[in-house]
Amino acid sequence: MSLSDLWDRFTAVQAPPASGLILATAAAALAAVFIPAVWRLARNLITITHEGGHALVAVLTGRQLRGIRLHSDTSGLTLARGKPRGLGMVLTLSAGYLMPSLLGLAAAAVLATGRVTLLLWTALILLFGVLLLIRNWFGLLSVTVTGAIVFAVSYYTAEATQAAITYVAVWFLLIGGVKPVLEVPRRRRGRSGSDPDQLARITGIPAGLWIAVFAAANLACLAYGGYLLIQDRVM
């Protein structure tokens, strides 16, 4: 297969799925977020994206990236060297809670064009980039399994199945990106190391206000991303 043929395959446009399927995938993603047993497992995808967001912005702002650690309780840690204050640190800390929703919005824009295969292979490239930065065994396992699932879907399944699974994943990023932000007030009780707490120490802006900004931004991504997914199909 020539490079031209390969590119044509990756950028091929699929017909949009039926409106009923789009709504069913949204319901499946909603269930994955709000059924506790499913959320505990599926949240690893949000954590991978969260820490990947920290890592990406750290590099873009000139910080020295040392690696990413993912833990079995779905927490994570991105290690980087650089100034402990300043715009670069603010952007790096802000990227974590925003990245799942921003990535979901970008994926929704691509999916709305029907380029399912391109989206799946882009996800594989991003996961490979994160894999190179992992510095613990659970993180290695988590990213490898996620990548294997994406590869299997993109390579072995029919177009209709690819579309259904991809829609579920994109809805999950959009919906699942909101929930961790709303959980921050509960999770930070008795702790002071959350991203909003660190931002509060650096900027003097209360952690609660940072949480409100993250929540508003992620809800906006959910609203517009959802619109992109259902426009001209359900409406």
C-alpha positions, 0 to 999 in steps of 0.5 A, spaced: 500 500 500 502 506 497 503 512 502 497 515 498 493 509 499 494 509 506 493 517 507 486 516 503 484 510 508 486 514 514 482 520 511 476 517 508 469 520 510 464 515 513 457 516 512 454 519 519 450 514 523 443 514 525 440 519 530 438 513 534 445 510 535 448 517 536 443 518 542 444 511 544 452 512 544 451 519 549 446 514 553 452 509 554 457 514 555 453 518 561 452 511 564 459 510 564 460 516 568 455 515 573 455 508 574 460 508 580 463 501 578 464 503 571 466 510 572 472 507 577 475 503 571 473 508 565 476 514 569 483 512 567 482 515 560 480 521 564 486 521 568 491 519 562 488 525 558 489 530 564 496 528 566 497 528 558 495 535 558 499 537 564 505 534 560 504 537 553 503 544 556 509 544 561 513 542 554 510 548 550 511 553 556 519 551 556 519 546 562 523 540 563 518 534 563 521 528 567 515 524 566 508 521 568 505 517 573 498 514 573 496 510 579 490 504 580 486 509 584 485 513 578 490 519 581 496 521 577 502 526 577 506 529 572 513 531 574 516 537 571 522 542 573 521 549 572 519 556 575 514 554 581 511 561 579 509 565 573 505 564 567 508 557 565 506 554 571 499 557 571 498 554 564 501 547 566 496 547 572 490 549 569 491 544 563 489 538 567 482 539 568 481 542 562 484 537 557 479 532 557 473 536 555 478 540 550 480 534 547 473 531 547 471 538 543 476 537 538 475 530 537 467 532 536 469 537 531 473 531 527 468 526 528 462 531 525 466 531 519 465 523 518 473 522 519 472 516 524 479 512 522 483 519 522 480 520 529 482 513 532 489 513 529 490 520 532 488 517 538 493 512 538 499 517 536 497 521 542 497 515 547 504 513 544 506 520 546 504 519 553 507 512 553 514 514 552 513 519 558 510 514 563 514 512 569 511 507 573 508 500 572 501 501 573 501 507 568 505 503 563 499 498 563 494 503 563 496 506 557 498 500 553 491 497 554 488 503 552 492 503 546 491 496 544 483 497 545 484 503 540 488 499 535 483 493 535 477 498 534 481 501 528 484 495 525 479 489 526 472 492 527 467 494 521 466 501 520 459 501 523 462 498 530 468 503 529 463 509 529 459 507 535 465 506 539 468 512 537 462 516 539 461 513 546 469 515 547 468 522 545 461 523 549 465 520 555 471 525 554 465 531 554 461 528 559 467 525 564 471 531 563 466 535 567 465 530 573 472 530 576 472 538 576 465 538 580 468 532 585 474 537 587 471 540 593 470 533 596 476 530 594 480 536 597 478 536 604 483 535 608 488 536 602 492 542 599 495 539 593 490 539 588 491 543 582 486 549 584 489 549 591 496 550 587 493 555 583 491 559 589 497 559 592 501 562 585 496 567 583 492 569 590 485 567 586 481 563 591 481 555 589 473 555 589 474 561 583 478 556 579 474 550 580 468 555 577 472 557 571 474 550 570 467 547 571 464 553 566 469 551 561 468 544 561 460 545 561 461 549 555 465 544 551 460 539 553 454 543 550 458 545 543 461 538 542 454 535 543 451 540 538 457 538 533 455 531 534 448 531 533 447 537 528 443 535 522 442 528 525 438 529 531 436 536 531 
